[in-house]
C-alpha cells in the first residue's frame, strides 16, 4: 500500500538542485519551490532515496522526507495550510 510523503530539499549547487528537481518529478507532484508531495510504495521510496543519494553532496545538501501516512487518507487530515489552499495536482494525459 502506498504512503504519502512530503519531500523538501535545500541544495546549494544549481546543477545538483536541477537534477534533484527533475528526479523528484518522476516520483511526485511539485507543490512549492523546493517541495514535492509523493505517493510511494516501499519499493518506490527505496528507489527515490537511492537516486537522491547519488545526486546530492552529503556534506553540503539536505533532503527531508516526511511520512504523512497512507496515501488513501485525505491530505487535509495530515497537512494544515495557512493562506492559499493546497489544491490537488491537475494531471493531464500527453500523447
Long-range contacts (C-beta under 8 A, 24 or more apart in sequence): 1-41, 1-70, 1-71, 1-72, 2-39, 2-40, 2-41, 2-44, 2-70, 2-71, 2-72, 3-39, 3-40, 3-45, 3-67, 3-68, 3-69, 3-70, 3-71, 4-37, 4-38, 4-39, 4-67, 4-68, 4-69, 4-70, 4-71, 4-73, 4-75, 4-78, 5-37, 5-38, 5-39, 5-40, 5-45, 5-65, 5-66, 5-67, 5-68, 6-35, 6-36, 6-37, 6-38, 6-64, 6-65, 6-66, 6-68, 6-79, 7-35, 7-36, 7-37, 7-38, 7-48, 7-63, 7-64, 7-65, 7-66, 8-34, 8-35, 8-36, 8-63, 8-64, 8-66, 9-34, 9-56, 9-61, 9-62, 9-63, 9-64, 10-34, 10-61, 10-62, 11-56, 11-61, 11-62, 12-57, 12-60, 12-61, 13-57, 13-60, 13-61, 16-55, 16-56, 16-57, 16-61, 19-55, 20-52, 20-55, 20-56, 20-61, 20-63, 23-48, 23-51, 23-52, 23-55, 24-48, 24-52, 29-89, 31-86, 31-89, 37-75, 37-89, 39-71
